Amino acid sequence: QVQLVESGGGLVESGGSLTLSCEASIMMASLYTMGWYRQAAGQQRELVAAVTSLAGTNYGDSVKGRFTVSRDYAKNTLTLQMNNLNHEETDIYYCDAHRVTDGREYDYWGQGTQVTVSS
């Protein structure tokens, strides 16, 4: 059974830090791109940061220099260190695992974890 379990969300003051973690239960998880996305009510889900199967990283423009994504391929975990958070980043943060192979797309999402940044 495919499962992505996020943890680490919560309440933080503006300017503070939080660390999110995602643990993936997926066969051959190392072959997936894993990433963090966030979505505010009524808004589209947007990329925060992702790590490919070859350890390449990609960040959303608004988080560059403040957030750091890392991945443990042996433990199938993805971690997002978020620094200098601002109120506008209050969102639900989702972990995603994505892979395209042999013409088939595999895309799995976690349940999401709430991050609330007080102003």
C-alpha positions as CSV (number, residue, x, y, z in Angstrom):
1,Q,0.0,0.0,0.0
2,V,1.4,3.4,-1.0
3,Q,1.6,5.9,1.8
4,L,3.1,9.2,2.3
5,V,3.1,10.5,5.9
6,E,3.9,14.0,6.7
7,S,4.8,15.4,10.1
8,G,6.3,18.5,11.7
9,G,3.6,21.1,10.9
10,G,2.3,23.5,13.6
11,L,2.2,27.1,14.8
12,V,5.2,29.3,14.5
13,E,5.8,33.1,14.9
14,S,6.6,35.2,11.9
15,G,10.4,34.9,11.3
16,G,10.5,31.5,12.9
17,S,11.5,28.1,11.6
18,L,9.8,24.7,11.2
19,T,11.0,21.4,9.8
20,L,8.6,19.1,7.9
21,S,9.2,15.5,7.3
22,C,7.7,13.0,4.9
23,E,8.1,9.3,5.0
24,A,7.2,7.3,1.9
25,S,6.1,3.7,1.8
26,I,6.5,3.1,-1.9
27,M,8.3,0.4,-3.8
28,M,11.4,1.7,-5.5
29,A,10.8,5.1,-3.8
30,S,14.3,6.2,-4.8
31,L,13.2,6.3,-8.4
32,Y,10.6,9.0,-7.7
33,T,10.9,12.7,-7.6
34,M,9.7,13.7,-4.1
35,G,8.6,17.2,-3.3
36,W,6.8,19.6,-1.0
37,Y,3.8,21.6,-2.3
38,R,1.6,24.0,-0.5
39,Q,-2.0,25.2,-1.0
40,A,-3.9,27.9,0.6
41,A,-7.7,27.9,0.6
42,G,-9.0,28.8,-2.8
43,Q,-5.6,28.8,-4.4
44,Q,-3.7,26.4,-6.7
45,R,-1.2,24.0,-5.2
46,E,2.3,25.4,-5.7
47,L,5.8,23.8,-5.6
48,V,7.8,24.6,-2.6
49,A,10.8,22.3,-3.2
50,A,11.6,19.0,-4.7
51,V,14.4,16.5,-5.0
52,T,14.7,14.2,-8.0
53,S,15.8,10.6,-8.1
54,L,19.3,11.9,-9.0
55,A,19.4,14.3,-6.1
56,G,18.7,17.4,-8.2
57,T,16.8,20.1,-6.3
58,N,14.2,22.6,-7.4
59,Y,12.8,25.4,-5.3
60,G,9.9,27.8,-5.7
61,D,11.1,31.3,-6.3
62,S,9.7,32.7,-3.1
63,V,11.5,30.2,-0.8
64,K,15.0,30.3,-2.3
65,G,17.6,31.1,0.3
66,R,15.2,30.4,3.2
67,F,14.1,26.8,2.7
68,T,16.3,23.7,2.3
69,V,15.0,20.4,1.1
70,S,16.9,17.1,1.7
71,R,16.3,13.5,1.1
72,D,17.4,10.2,2.7
73,Y,17.2,7.6,0.0
74,A,17.9,4.8,2.3
75,K,15.1,5.7,4.7
76,N,12.7,7.0,2.0
77,T,12.3,10.3,3.8
78,L,12.1,13.9,2.6
79,T,12.8,16.8,4.9
80,L,12.0,20.5,4.5
81,Q,13.8,23.0,6.7
82,M,11.9,26.3,6.6
83,N,13.5,29.5,8.0
84,N,12.3,33.0,8.3
85,L,8.7,32.1,7.7
86,N,6.1,34.8,7.0
87,H,2.4,35.0,7.6
88,E,1.6,34.6,3.9
89,E,3.1,31.1,4.1
90,T,0.3,29.8,6.3
91,D,-0.9,26.9,4.2
92,I,-1.4,23.1,4.1
93,Y,1.9,21.5,3.0
94,Y,1.7,18.3,1.0
95,C,4.3,15.7,0.3
96,D,4.3,14.3,-3.2
97,A,6.1,11.4,-4.9
98,H,6.0,11.4,-8.7
99,R,7.5,9.2,-11.4
100,V,7.0,8.7,-15.1
101,T,8.2,5.4,-16.6
102,D,7.3,3.3,-19.6
103,G,4.6,5.8,-20.6
104,R,2.9,5.6,-17.2
105,E,2.6,8.2,-14.6
106,Y,2.7,7.5,-10.9
107,D,1.7,10.4,-8.6
108,Y,1.1,10.0,-4.9
109,W,0.2,12.6,-2.2
110,G,0.2,12.7,1.5
111,Q,-2.7,14.0,3.6
112,G,-1.0,17.3,4.2
113,T,0.2,19.0,7.3
114,Q,-0.9,22.5,8.5
115,V,1.7,25.2,8.9
116,T,0.4,28.4,10.6
117,V,2.6,31.4,10.8
118,S,1.4,34.1,13.2
119,S,1.7,37.7,12.2
